[in-house]
C-alpha cells in the first residue's frame, strides 16, 4: 500500500497526525474516517484485496503496519526539514 500512496493520501494522514498532536478530538474523529476510507480505497483498488478480507485480522494488522510506516515516513520528512 505504501507504493501506491500519493501526496494527497499523505496529506490526509498528516491531517490526522496534526489533529492528534493538537488534542483536537473532533479533528481526529473526522480525519480517522478519511484515513479509513483511504485505506479501503488503496486495498480494494490498488492491492487486490477483496471486500471479504477487510474484516480479517491479517488485513487489520497490515493496515496498522501501513499506518505506522507512513507515520514514520512523514515524521522523517518533517525532521529532515529541520536540518
TAHUKA-V462130 format. One record per helix or strand. SS is the DSSP state (hx for helix, st for strand). FROM is the first residue (numbers start at 0). TO is the last residue. If there is no record, write none. Layout:
BEGIN
((SS	FROM	TO) (SS	FROM	TO))
END
This chain:
BEGIN
((hx	1	3) (hx	6	20) (hx	24	45) (hx	50	52) (hx	56	79))
END
